Amino acid sequence: MAASYYYSILLASLLFIATTCSANFYNDFAITWGDGRANILNNGDDLTLSLDKASGSGFQSKNEYLFGKIDMQLKLVPGNSAGTVTAYYLSSQGPTHDEIDFEFLGNVSSQPYTLHTNVFAQGKGNREQQFHLWFDPTKDFHTYSILWNPQRIVFSVDGIPIREFKNMESQGVSFPKSQPMRIYSSLWNADDWATQGGRVKTDWTQAPFTASYRKFNADACIWAAGSSSCGSVSTPSTSSSWLNQDLDTTSMERMKWVQKNYMIYNYCADIQRFPQGLPTECAPTS
Ligand SMILES: *[C@@H]1O[C@H](CO)[C@@H](O)[C@H](O)[C@H]1NC(C)=O
């Protein structure tokens, strides 16, 4: 039963991709900085960012989105990537912005990258969770996904959920749901803090550092001129399954497996950091 549910979702999303997705970096993204260090290649199939001593580089989506299921494949800076950070995130603008973050903190050769995640709602973040990965993210492309619908935000790696941030507005926790966001990515030097707490610096003899992107896919509500391509947010006119997608039992178990074996920091377990009590969303829910 779970399997057939899964396949119907898969089928629905495949149909959606087939009919709506162009997946071309020229169409979907604009290079925003880096003076030639960011490049779109192979007729728009691939994109690379690079970093050297003088500058990093970055790009952003042309569209703004209000909810979506957004996938990107990344291959991270190989070898000695200590000090480098590859950020891939969604963000709105302004002082009370919302943000959903993946940040990949490099490491010396053969030591694991740290995948740092955070969620900002109404300008408030401080919701860090960090993971090591169960593979070497520099050897091959892997898919990093954000499911963002009115009920939840789910971070996934190769289809395995690693983190869920639920809508707990009924308990007074802000949730990103009214500010459209763009997708951003950048590669930059953060050797003052990124690797082993800032103790390991970027080795510039290894520059330029390069991260690669491909196979962007957004099943998403595009926000333009004050309205959503999905119709009203409370009663969307699309029947896309991701808009009310939940985590099924299998997904929950996989997420537990990741969190048990690969999570290296969880703000919800950091009692010293929150002497007044853990944030409300950290309370276990049904
Ligand atoms: C780098 O490797 C060290 C040692 O294995 C590990 O503790 C750390 O989490 C890794 N990641 C970063 C970004 O320092």
The ligand as a Gaussian input file, in Angstrom:
#p B3LYP/6-31G(d) Opt

LIG

0 1
 C       36.028000      17.785000       9.267000
 O       36.614000      16.656000       9.829000
 C       36.581000      16.617000      11.237000
 C       37.389000      15.401000      11.680000
 O       36.876000      14.219000      11.108000
 C       35.143000      16.584000      11.701000
 O       35.095000      16.630000      13.106000
 C       34.386000      17.794000      11.151000
 O       33.006000      17.680000      11.467000
 C       34.542000      17.827000       9.626000
 N       33.827000      18.944000       9.023000
 C       34.173000      20.235000       9.184000
 C       33.403000      21.200000       8.375000
 O       35.041000      20.629000       9.933000

